[in-house]
Amino acid sequence: MSALPCPLPAVAGDDAPPSSERLPIRRWRGGRLTLEDDELAAEVAVALEYNGISQAVMLATPDDLEDFAVGFSLSEGIVGRPGEILAVDAVPHASGIQLQIELAAERFAALKGRRRSLSGRTGCGLCGVDSLEQVLRPLSPVASTLRISAAALHAALRQARQPLQERTGASHAALWVDAGQGLACLREDVGRHNALDKLIGALARQRQPDLFGQGAAVISSRASHEMVQKAATVGIGVLAAISAPTAAAVHLAEQLNVTLIGFLRGGDHVVYSHPQRLSEFSGDRP
C-alpha cells in the first residue's frame, strides 16, 4: 500500500524542483566496481516570508510546501490557527524557493513583536535562535483525553510506505495515526523537523475541530526537545519515535502532558511519560 495522502492536495508550485534527482555514481559491491546512476533526495533552501519579511530559511525537500508553510507557522507559534494564514505562494528562484505567506494583520503585528531569524541546516531544531529565553516558549499542557493502543501505532508503521525513502534512502517520515481509522496521513522530508511540520500542516488544512487531539504522531527519528514542543504547541497528546528521546524531551513531555514513546519498532516500545493515553496501560502498570 502506498503512503496515504491527506485529503487536501499540497502545493509546491509548478516550477518547483523535483523531490529527487539521478546522478552518476561509482558503486563498490562484493569486490566489484560498477558505474551507474543513483537517485538522491533533493535538498533546497526554502525561505519562509511573512507579509514580505523573511523569518526563516530551512533546507528541505521541495514537496508539500504549503503543508510545510502552515505546519511551521503553527508549530512555531507564529499563528494560533490555520485561518490566520490568508495565502501561501511558492515562488521558485535560482537559489531556492520562497514561501510567501500572508498573515492576518493582527497576527503579523504580533509576529513583528517577537520576531526572530532562523537559518536552519537540514532538520535544524534551534539554529538561529536569538536568545536563551527563546528556547522555551511558554506553552499550556496538552488537554487531549485521547485513548489509543500502542498496537495501532505499530500497525501504522507496518502499513506506512515512504516513496522518497525507498527511492533514495535519505528521508524521514511523520505519520498521523487516527484513533479510530489507523494510518491517515504521511509526509516525508530530508529533515525530521520538516517532516513533522509538513504533517502538522497537512492535518491543519483539513480545518477539522480538535483534529490534533484525536490521534498520535509517529516520527521516523529520535524525539528531541523541539519535536515535543512542536507537538504540544498544536495540541498533539501522543508522540512516538522509532528511536530514542533525549532527556530534555522527556522532561518537557512530562511538563506539557504529552505521552512520549520511544523505540517503537518490531512490536516493542518504551513509554517515557503520561502512559494514561495508551489503552494497554491502567495507571502506571501495563
Phi and psi restraints in degrees (value plus and minus 20) as a CYANA .aco file:
   2 SER   PHI    -100.1   -60.1
   2 SER   PSI     148.3   188.3
   3 ALA   PHI     -80.0   -40.0
   3 ALA   PSI     116.1   156.1
   4 LEU   PHI    -100.9   -60.9
   4 LEU   PSI     103.0   143.0
   5 PRO   PHI     -96.7   -56.7
   5 PRO   PSI     130.0   170.0
   6 CYS   PHI     -93.5   -53.5
   6 CYS   PSI     135.4   175.4
   7 PRO   PHI     -77.0   -37.0
   7 PRO   PSI     -58.3   -18.3
   8 LEU   PHI    -108.7   -68.7
   8 LEU   PSI     116.4   156.4
   9 PRO   PHI     -89.4   -49.4
   9 PRO   PSI     126.1   166.1
  10 ALA   PHI    -109.8   -69.8
  10 ALA   PSI     123.7   163.7
  11 VAL   PHI    -131.5   -91.5
  11 VAL   PSI     103.9   143.9
  12 ALA   PHI    -135.1   -95.1
  12 ALA   PSI     -28.2    11.8
  13 GLY   PHI      74.9   114.9
  13 GLY   PSI     117.2   157.2
  14 ASP   PHI     -81.9   -41.9
  14 ASP   PSI     -49.4    -9.4
  15 ASP   PHI    -121.5   -81.5
  15 ASP   PSI      -6.5    33.5
  16 ALA   PHI     -86.1   -46.1
  16 ALA   PSI     128.3   168.3
  17 PRO   PHI     -82.0   -42.0
  17 PRO   PSI     134.7   174.7
  18 PRO   PHI     -87.9   -47.9
  18 PRO   PSI     141.4   181.4
  19 SER   PHI     -95.6   -55.6
  19 SER   PSI     -31.8     8.2
  20 SER   PHI    -173.9  -133.9
  20 SER   PSI     145.2   185.2
  21 GLU   PHI    -167.3  -127.3
  21 GLU   PSI     135.2   175.2
  22 ARG   PHI    -117.4   -77.4
  22 ARG   PSI     112.5   152.5
  23 LEU   PHI    -153.1  -113.1
  23 LEU   PSI     129.7   169.7
  24 PRO   PHI     -91.7   -51.7
  24 PRO   PSI     119.9   159.9
  25 ILE   PHI    -156.4  -116.4
  25 ILE   PSI     145.1   185.1
  26 ARG   PHI    -134.2   -94.2
  26 ARG   PSI      94.6   134.6
  27 ARG   PHI    -126.6   -86.6
  27 ARG   PSI     106.9   146.9
  28 TRP   PHI    -125.5   -85.5
  28 TRP   PSI      95.3   135.3
  29 ARG   PHI    -165.7  -125.7
  29 ARG   PSI     108.5   148.5
  30 GLY   PHI      39.9    79.9
  30 GLY   PSI      13.0    53.0
  31 GLY   PHI      58.6    98.6
  31 GLY   PSI      -5.9    34.1
  32 ARG   PHI    -152.3  -112.3
  32 ARG   PSI     116.4   156.4
  33 LEU   PHI    -115.3   -75.3
  33 LEU   PSI     110.9   150.9
  34 THR   PHI    -149.3  -109.3
  34 THR   PSI     129.7   169.7
  35 LEU   PHI    -125.3   -85.3
  35 LEU   PSI     103.7   143.7
  36 GLU   PHI    -174.7  -134.7
  36 GLU   PSI     157.7   197.7
  37 ASP   PHI    -121.4   -81.4
  37 ASP   PSI     127.6   167.6
  38 ASP   PHI    -154.3  -114.3
  38 ASP   PSI     132.9   172.9
  39 GLU   PHI    -118.4   -78.4
  39 GLU   PSI     107.1   147.1
  40 LEU   PHI    -139.5   -99.5
  40 LEU   PSI     125.8   165.8
  41 ALA   PHI     -89.5   -49.5
  41 ALA   PSI     121.1   161.1
  42 ALA   PHI     -97.5   -57.5
  42 ALA   PSI     129.0   169.0
  43 GLU   PHI    -163.8  -123.8
  43 GLU   PSI      89.2   129.2
  44 VAL   PHI    -147.0  -107.0
  44 VAL   PSI     137.0   177.0
  45 ALA   PHI     -95.6   -55.6
  45 ALA   PSI     107.0   147.0
  46 VAL   PHI    -140.2  -100.2
  46 VAL   PSI      95.7   135.7
  47 ALA   PHI    -117.1   -77.1
  47 ALA   PSI     106.5   146.5
  48 LEU   PHI    -120.0   -80.0
  48 LEU   PSI      96.3   136.3
  49 GLU   PHI    -136.8   -96.8
  49 GLU   PSI     112.4   152.4
  50 TYR   PHI    -131.6   -91.6
  50 TYR   PSI      96.8   136.8
  51 ASN   PHI      30.3    70.3
  51 ASN   PSI      21.3    61.3
  52 GLY   PHI      67.5   107.5
  52 GLY   PSI     -21.6    18.4
  53 ILE   PHI    -131.7   -91.7
  53 ILE   PSI     106.6   146.6
  54 SER   PHI     -89.9   -49.9
  54 SER   PSI     113.0   153.0
  55 GLN   PHI    -134.6   -94.6
  55 GLN   PSI     -57.2   -17.2
  56 ALA   PHI    -174.7  -134.7
  56 ALA   PSI     128.1   168.1
  57 VAL   PHI    -148.2  -108.2
  57 VAL   PSI      98.2   138.2
  58 MET   PHI    -142.2  -102.2
  58 MET   PSI     130.7   170.7
  59 LEU   PHI    -111.6   -71.6
  59 LEU   PSI     106.4   146.4
  60 ALA   PHI    -170.8  -130.8
  60 ALA   PSI     146.1   186.1
  61 THR   PHI     -98.4   -58.4
  61 THR   PSI     110.8   150.8
  62 PRO   PHI    -100.4   -60.4
  62 PRO   PSI      29.2    69.2
  63 ASP   PHI    -140.1  -100.1
  63 ASP   PSI     132.9   172.9
  64 ASP   PHI      33.8    73.8
  64 ASP   PSI      25.7    65.7
  65 LEU   PHI     -95.5   -55.5
  65 LEU   PSI     -47.9    -7.9
  66 GLU   PHI     -89.3   -49.3
  66 GLU   PSI     -58.8   -18.8
  67 ASP   PHI     -77.3   -37.3
  67 ASP   PSI     -64.2   -24.2
  68 PHE   PHI     -80.6   -40.6
  68 PHE   PSI     -66.1   -26.1
  69 ALA   PHI     -81.3   -41.3
  69 ALA   PSI     -66.2   -26.2
  70 VAL   PHI     -88.4   -48.4
  70 VAL   PSI     -65.4   -25.4
  71 GLY   PHI     -85.4   -45.4
  71 GLY   PSI     -63.5   -23.5
  72 PHE   PHI     -81.2   -41.2
  72 PHE   PSI     -62.6   -22.6
  73 SER   PHI     -82.4   -42.4
  73 SER   PSI     -59.4   -19.4
  74 LEU   PHI     -94.2   -54.2
  74 LEU   PSI     -68.3   -28.3
  75 SER   PHI     -91.1   -51.1
  75 SER   PSI     -40.8    -0.8
  76 GLU   PHI    -113.1   -73.1
  76 GLU   PSI     -18.6    21.4
  77 GLY   PHI      53.4    93.4
  77 GLY   PSI      -3.9    36.1
  78 ILE   PHI     -91.3   -51.3
  78 ILE   PSI     -56.4   -16.4
  79 VAL   PHI    -146.4  -106.4
  79 VAL   PSI     137.1   177.1
  80 GLY   PHI    -118.3   -78.3
  80 GLY   PSI     -37.3     2.7
  81 ARG   PHI    -175.5  -135.5
  81 ARG   PSI     135.7   175.7
  82 PRO   PHI     -79.7   -39.7
  82 PRO   PSI     -51.4   -11.4
  83 GLY   PHI     -83.7   -43.7
  83 GLY   PSI     -35.2     4.8
  84 GLU   PHI     -99.9   -59.9
  84 GLU   PSI     -27.2    12.8
  85 ILE   PHI    -117.2   -77.2
  85 ILE   PSI      94.7   134.7
  86 LEU   PHI    -106.9   -66.9
  86 LEU   PSI     -50.4   -10.4
  87 ALA   PHI    -184.2  -144.2
  87 ALA   PSI     132.4   172.4
  88 VAL   PHI    -155.5  -115.5
  88 VAL   PSI     105.2   145.2
  89 ASP   PHI    -144.0  -104.0
  89 ASP   PSI     111.1   151.1
  90 ALA   PHI    -118.4   -78.4
  90 ALA   PSI      98.8   138.8
  91 VAL   PHI    -137.8   -97.8
  91 VAL   PSI      88.4   128.4
  92 PRO   PHI     -89.1   -49.1
  92 PRO   PSI     122.8   162.8
  93 HIS   PHI    -151.7  -111.7
  93 HIS   PSI     147.0   187.0
  94 ALA   PHI     -80.5   -40.5
  94 ALA   PSI     -52.4   -12.4
  95 SER   PHI    -117.6   -77.6
  95 SER   PSI     -19.6    20.4
  96 GLY   PHI     137.7   177.7
  96 GLY   PSI    -167.6  -127.6
  97 ILE   PHI    -152.9  -112.9
  97 ILE   PSI     114.5   154.5
  98 GLN   PHI    -117.4   -77.4
  98 GLN   PSI     106.9   146.9
  99 LEU   PHI    -119.0   -79.0
  99 LEU   PSI      84.6   124.6
 100 GLN   PHI    -111.5   -71.5
 100 GLN   PSI      88.4   128.4
 101 ILE   PHI    -129.6   -89.6
 101 ILE   PSI     104.3   144.3
 102 GLU   PHI    -120.3   -80.3
 102 GLU   PSI     101.2   141.2
 103 LEU   PHI    -122.3   -82.3
 103 LEU   PSI     133.8   173.8
 104 ALA   PHI     -79.8   -39.8
 104 ALA   PSI     130.2   170.2
 105 ALA   PHI     -77.0   -37.0
 105 ALA   PSI     -64.6   -24.6
 106 GLU   PHI     -85.8   -45.8
 106 GLU   PSI     -59.7   -19.7
 107 ARG   PHI     -89.6   -49.6
 107 ARG   PSI     -57.3   -17.3
 108 PHE   PHI     -86.2   -46.2
 108 PHE   PSI     -57.3   -17.3
 109 ALA   PHI     -82.5   -42.5
 109 ALA   PSI     -59.5   -19.5
 110 ALA   PHI     -86.9   -46.9
 110 ALA   PSI     -57.8   -17.8
 111 LEU   PHI     -83.3   -43.3
 111 LEU   PSI     -62.7   -22.7
 112 LYS   PHI     -82.1   -42.1
 112 LYS   PSI     -48.9    -8.9
 113 GLY   PHI     -93.4   -53.4
 113 GLY   PSI     -42.7    -2.7
 114 ARG   PHI    -144.9  -104.9
 114 ARG   PSI       2.2    42.2
 115 ARG   PHI     -81.5   -41.5
 115 ARG   PSI     119.0   159.0
 116 ARG   PHI    -155.1  -115.1
 116 ARG   PSI     138.5   178.5
 117 SER   PHI    -126.9   -86.9
 117 SER   PSI     114.2   154.2
 118 LEU   PHI    -137.8   -97.8
 118 LEU   PSI     113.5   153.5
 119 SER   PHI    -147.1  -107.1
 119 SER   PSI      79.7   119.7
 120 GLY   PHI    -124.5   -84.5
 120 GLY   PSI     107.5   147.5
 121 ARG   PHI     -88.0   -48.0
 121 ARG   PSI     154.1   194.1
 122 THR   PHI     -74.5   -34.5
 122 THR   PSI     103.7   143.7
 123 GLY   PHI      46.1    86.1
 123 GLY   PSI      -1.9    38.1
 124 CYS   PHI     -86.4   -46.4
 124 CYS   PSI     112.7   152.7
 125 GLY   PHI    -106.9   -66.9
 125 GLY   PSI     -72.6   -32.6
 126 LEU   PHI    -145.1  -105.1
 126 LEU   PSI       0.6    40.6
 127 CYS   PHI     -82.9   -42.9
 127 CYS   PSI     113.9   153.9
 128 GLY   PHI      65.7   105.7
 128 GLY   PSI     -18.4    21.6
 129 VAL   PHI     -84.6   -44.6
 129 VAL   PSI     114.3   154.3
 130 ASP   PHI     -96.4   -56.4
 130 ASP   PSI     -49.6    -9.6
 131 SER   PHI    -169.3  -129.3
 131 SER   PSI     142.8   182.8
 132 LEU   PHI     -82.5   -42.5
 132 LEU   PSI     -50.9   -10.9
 133 GLU   PHI     -83.7   -43.7
 133 GLU   PSI     -44.1    -4.1
 134 GLN   PHI    -100.9   -60.9
 134 GLN   PSI     -30.9     9.1
 135 VAL   PHI     -85.2   -45.2
 135 VAL   PSI     -60.5   -20.5
 136 LEU   PHI    -130.8   -90.8
 136 LEU   PSI      81.5   121.5
 137 ARG   PHI    -100.2   -60.2
 137 ARG   PSI     119.3   159.3
 138 PRO   PHI     -86.3   -46.3
 138 PRO   PSI     102.8   142.8
 139 LEU   PHI    -153.0  -113.0
 139 LEU   PSI     126.8   166.8
 140 SER   PHI    -105.2   -65.2
 140 SER   PSI     129.6   169.6
 141 PRO   PHI     -78.7   -38.7
 141 PRO   PSI     126.0   166.0
 142 VAL   PHI     -87.4   -47.4
 142 VAL   PSI     114.5   154.5
 143 ALA   PHI    -116.6   -76.6
 143 ALA   PSI     -18.4    21.6
 144 SER   PHI     -77.0   -37.0
 144 SER   PSI     112.6   152.6
 145 THR   PHI    -123.8   -83.8
 145 THR   PSI       1.7    41.7
 146 LEU   PHI     -72.9   -32.9
 146 LEU   PSI     123.3   163.3
 147 ARG   PHI    -145.9  -105.9
 147 ARG   PSI     103.9   143.9
 148 ILE   PHI    -162.4  -122.4
 148 ILE   PSI     131.9   171.9
 149 SER   PHI    -112.1   -72.1
 149 SER   PSI     124.6   164.6
 150 ALA   PHI     -82.8   -42.8
 150 ALA   PSI     -49.8    -9.8
 151 ALA   PHI     -80.4   -40.4
 151 ALA   PSI     -55.3   -15.3
 152 ALA   PHI     -86.4   -46.4
 152 ALA   PSI     -55.7   -15.7
 153 LEU   PHI     -87.7   -47.7
 153 LEU   PSI     -63.6   -23.6
 154 HIS   PHI     -83.3   -43.3
 154 HIS   PSI     -60.2   -20.2
 155 ALA   PHI     -83.8   -43.8
 155 ALA   PSI     -59.0   -19.0
 156 ALA   PHI     -84.7   -44.7
 156 ALA   PSI     -59.8   -19.8
 157 LEU   PHI     -82.0   -42.0
 157 LEU   PSI     -61.2   -21.2
 158 ARG   PHI     -86.7   -46.7
 158 ARG   PSI     -54.2   -14.2
 159 GLN   PHI     -97.8   -57.8
 159 GLN   PSI     -51.4   -11.4
 160 ALA   PHI     -85.3   -45.3
 160 ALA   PSI     120.6   160.6
 161 ARG   PHI    -142.2  -102.2
 161 ARG   PSI     119.1   159.1
 162 GLN   PHI    -134.7   -94.7
 162 GLN   PSI      73.8   113.8
 163 PRO   PHI     -76.5   -36.5
 163 PRO   PSI     -63.9   -23.9
 164 LEU   PHI     -87.8   -47.8
 164 LEU   PSI     -61.6   -21.6
 165 GLN   PHI     -82.6   -42.6
 165 GLN   PSI     -60.1   -20.1
 166 GLU   PHI     -85.7   -45.7
 166 GLU   PSI     -53.4   -13.4
 167 ARG   PHI    -100.9   -60.9
 167 ARG   PSI     -52.9   -12.9
 168 THR   PHI    -142.6  -102.6
 168 THR   PSI     -43.6    -3.6
 169 GLY   PHI      50.5    90.5
 169 GLY   PSI       1.3    41.3
 170 ALA   PHI    -151.4  -111.4
 170 ALA   PSI      -1.2    38.8
 171 SER   PHI    -143.0  -103.0
 171 SER   PSI     133.4   173.4
 172 HIS   PHI    -117.7   -77.7
 172 HIS   PSI     142.2   182.2
 173 ALA   PHI    -151.8  -111.8
 173 ALA   PSI     132.2   172.2
 174 ALA   PHI    -147.4  -107.4
 174 ALA   PSI     108.6   148.6
 175 LEU   PHI    -132.6   -92.6
 175 LEU   PSI     129.9   169.9
 176 TRP   PHI    -132.3   -92.3
 176 TRP   PSI     105.1   145.1
 177 VAL   PHI    -131.9   -91.9
 177 VAL   PSI      88.9   128.9
 178 ASP   PHI     -94.7   -54.7
 178 ASP   PSI     117.5   157.5
 179 ALA   PHI     -81.3   -41.3
 179 ALA   PSI     -47.8    -7.8
 180 GLY   PHI    -122.8   -82.8
 180 GLY   PSI     -45.3    -5.3
 181 GLN   PHI    -134.3   -94.3
 181 GLN   PSI     -27.3    12.7
 182 GLY   PHI      61.0   101.0
 182 GLY   PSI    -167.7  -127.7
 183 LEU   PHI     -80.0   -40.0
 183 LEU   PSI     101.2   141.2
 184 ALA   PHI    -141.4  -101.4
 184 ALA   PSI     -38.0     2.0
 185 CYS   PHI    -182.5  -142.5
 185 CYS   PSI     128.4   168.4
 186 LEU   PHI    -165.9  -125.9
 186 LEU   PSI     116.0   156.0
 187 ARG   PHI    -152.7  -112.7
 187 ARG   PSI     125.8   165.8
 188 GLU   PHI    -141.7  -101.7
 188 GLU   PSI     134.6   174.6
 189 ASP   PHI    -186.7  -146.7
 189 ASP   PSI     136.9   176.9
 190 VAL   PHI     -87.6   -47.6
 190 VAL   PSI     -40.1    -0.1
 191 GLY   PHI    -125.5   -85.5
 191 GLY   PSI     113.6   153.6
 192 ARG   PHI     -87.7   -47.7
 192 ARG   PSI     -58.2   -18.2
 193 HIS   PHI     -84.4   -44.4
 193 HIS   PSI     -59.5   -19.5
 194 ASN   PHI     -84.2   -44.2
 194 ASN   PSI     -61.1   -21.1
 195 ALA   PHI     -80.5   -40.5
 195 ALA   PSI     -62.1   -22.1
 196 LEU   PHI     -86.2   -46.2
 196 LEU   PSI     -61.3   -21.3
 197 ASP   PHI     -81.7   -41.7
 197 ASP   PSI     -61.3   -21.3
 198 LYS   PHI     -83.2   -43.2
 198 LYS   PSI     -60.0   -20.0
 199 LEU   PHI     -83.6   -43.6
 199 LEU   PSI     -67.0   -27.0
 200 ILE   PHI     -79.0   -39.0
 200 ILE   PSI     -62.6   -22.6
 201 GLY   PHI     -86.0   -46.0
 201 GLY   PSI     -61.1   -21.1
 202 ALA   PHI     -82.4   -42.4
 202 ALA   PSI     -59.9   -19.9
 203 LEU   PHI     -90.4   -50.4
 203 LEU   PSI     -62.2   -22.2
 204 ALA   PHI     -83.3   -43.3
 204 ALA   PSI     -52.6   -12.6
 205 ARG   PHI     -89.9   -49.9
 205 ARG   PSI     -31.5     8.5
 206 GLN   PHI     -96.1   -56.1
 206 GLN   PSI     -36.9     3.1
 207 ARG   PHI      35.7    75.7
 207 ARG   PSI      20.0    60.0
 208 GLN   PHI    -119.3   -79.3
 208 GLN   PSI     107.0   147.0
 209 PRO   PHI     -79.0   -39.0
 209 PRO   PSI     116.3   156.3
 210 ASP   PHI      37.3    77.3
 210 ASP   PSI       7.0    47.0
 211 LEU   PHI     -80.9   -40.9
 211 LEU   PSI     -58.0   -18.0
 212 PHE   PHI     -88.0   -48.0
 212 PHE   PSI     -38.5     1.5
 213 GLY   PHI    -108.2   -68.2
 213 GLY   PSI     -18.7    21.3
 214 GLN   PHI    -127.3   -87.3
 214 GLN   PSI     -11.3    28.7
 215 GLY   PHI    -183.7  -143.7
 215 GLY   PSI    -187.6  -147.6
 216 ALA   PHI    -150.4  -110.4
 216 ALA   PSI     128.0   168.0
 217 ALA   PHI    -120.4   -80.4
 217 ALA   PSI     114.6   154.6
 218 VAL   PHI    -140.2  -100.2
 218 VAL   PSI     109.7   149.7
 219 ILE   PHI    -140.4  -100.4
 219 ILE   PSI     122.4   162.4
 220 SER   PHI    -110.6   -70.6
 220 SER   PSI      32.3    72.3
 221 SER   PHI    -179.8  -139.8
 221 SER   PSI    -192.1  -152.1
 222 ARG   PHI     -96.7   -56.7
 222 ARG   PSI     147.2   187.2
 223 ALA   PHI    -127.7   -87.7
 223 ALA   PSI      89.3   129.3
 224 SER   PHI    -114.8   -74.8
 224 SER   PSI     151.6   191.6
 225 HIS   PHI     -73.5   -33.5
 225 HIS   PSI     -66.0   -26.0
 226 GLU   PHI     -93.6   -53.6
 226 GLU   PSI     -48.1    -8.1
 227 MET   PHI     -83.6   -43.6
 227 MET   PSI     -61.2   -21.2
 228 VAL   PHI     -84.8   -44.8
 228 VAL   PSI     -61.8   -21.8
 229 GLN   PHI     -82.9   -42.9
 229 GLN   PSI     -63.1   -23.1
 230 LYS   PHI     -81.5   -41.5
 230 LYS   PSI     -65.5   -25.5
 231 ALA   PHI     -81.2   -41.2
 231 ALA   PSI     -67.0   -27.0
 232 ALA   PHI     -86.0   -46.0
 232 ALA   PSI     -54.0   -14.0
 233 THR   PHI     -78.3   -38.3
 233 THR   PSI     -57.5   -17.5
 234 VAL   PHI    -117.3   -77.3
 234 VAL   PSI     -21.5    18.5
 235 GLY   PHI      74.3   114.3
 235 GLY   PSI      -0.7    39.3
 236 ILE   PHI     -96.7   -56.7
 236 ILE   PSI     103.9   143.9
 237 GLY   PHI    -114.0   -74.0
 237 GLY   PSI     -34.7     5.3
 238 VAL   PHI    -151.4  -111.4
 238 VAL   PSI     102.7   142.7
 239 LEU   PHI    -145.9  -105.9
 239 LEU   PSI     101.3   141.3
 240 ALA   PHI    -140.9  -100.9
 240 ALA   PSI     116.4   156.4
 241 ALA   PHI    -142.1  -102.1
 241 ALA   PSI     128.3   168.3
 242 ILE   PHI    -101.0   -61.0
 242 ILE   PSI     -31.7     8.3
 243 SER   PHI    -138.3   -98.3
 243 SER   PSI    -181.5  -141.5
 244 ALA   PHI    -104.5   -64.5
 244 ALA   PSI     135.6   175.6
 245 PRO   PHI    -109.8   -69.8
 245 PRO   PSI     143.6   183.6
 246 THR   PHI    -107.3   -67.3
 246 THR   PSI     143.3   183.3
 247 ALA   PHI     -81.3   -41.3
 247 ALA   PSI     -59.4   -19.4
 248 ALA   PHI     -82.9   -42.9
 248 ALA   PSI     -57.0   -17.0
 249 ALA   PHI     -84.1   -44.1
 249 ALA   PSI     -60.7   -20.7
 250 VAL   PHI     -86.0   -46.0
 250 VAL   PSI     -65.1   -25.1
 251 HIS   PHI     -80.9   -40.9
 251 HIS   PSI     -62.1   -22.1
 252 LEU   PHI     -87.9   -47.9
 252 LEU   PSI     -59.9   -19.9
 253 ALA   PHI     -81.5   -41.5
 253 ALA   PSI     -61.3   -21.3
 254 GLU   PHI     -80.3   -40.3
 254 GLU   PSI     -64.8   -24.8
 255 GLN   PHI     -86.5   -46.5
 255 GLN   PSI     -57.8   -17.8
 256 LEU   PHI    -119.4   -79.4
 256 LEU   PSI      -8.5    31.5
 257 ASN   PHI      41.1    81.1
 257 ASN   PSI      21.9    61.9
 258 VAL   PHI    -125.8   -85.8
 258 VAL   PSI     111.2   151.2
 259 THR   PHI     -98.4   -58.4
 259 THR   PSI      93.6   133.6
 260 LEU   PHI    -130.5   -90.5
 260 LEU   PSI     106.1   146.1
 261 ILE   PHI    -142.9  -102.9
 261 ILE   PSI     118.5   158.5
 262 GLY   PHI    -147.1  -107.1
 262 GLY   PSI     148.7   188.7
 263 PHE   PHI      33.0    73.0
 263 PHE   PSI      21.5    61.5
 264 LEU   PHI     -99.1   -59.1
 264 LEU   PSI      73.9   113.9
 265 ARG   PHI    -183.5  -143.5
 265 ARG   PSI     126.0   166.0
 266 GLY   PHI      39.0    79.0
 266 GLY   PSI       7.0    47.0
 267 GLY   PHI      67.2   107.2
 267 GLY   PSI     -25.7    14.3
 268 ASP   PHI    -128.4   -88.4
 268 ASP   PSI     141.5   181.5
 269 HIS   PHI    -187.7  -147.7
 269 HIS   PSI     145.4   185.4
 270 VAL   PHI    -145.4  -105.4
 270 VAL   PSI     110.3   150.3
 271 VAL   PHI    -120.4   -80.4
 271 VAL   PSI     103.3   143.3
 272 TYR   PHI    -122.5   -82.5
 272 TYR   PSI     -42.5    -2.5
 273 SER   PHI    -176.9  -136.9
 273 SER   PSI     129.4   169.4
 274 HIS   PHI      24.5    64.5
 274 HIS   PSI      45.8    85.8
 275 PRO   PHI     -90.9   -50.9
 275 PRO   PSI     -27.4    12.6
 276 GLN   PHI     -82.3   -42.3
 276 GLN   PSI     -39.6     0.4
 277 ARG   PHI    -101.0   -61.0
 277 ARG   PSI     -31.5     8.5
 278 LEU   PHI    -111.5   -71.5
 278 LEU   PSI     106.5   146.5
 279 SER   PHI     -86.6   -46.6
 279 SER   PSI     -38.5     1.5
 280 GLU   PHI     -94.6   -54.6
 280 GLU   PSI     -32.6     7.4
 281 PHE   PHI    -125.9   -85.9
 281 PHE   PSI     124.8   164.8
 282 SER   PHI    -148.2  -108.2
 282 SER   PSI      87.8   127.8
 283 GLY   PHI      48.0    88.0
 283 GLY   PSI    -147.8  -107.8
 284 ASP   PHI    -121.1   -81.1
 284 ASP   PSI     -13.2    26.8
 285 ARG   PHI    -139.8   -99.8
 285 ARG   PSI     121.4   161.4
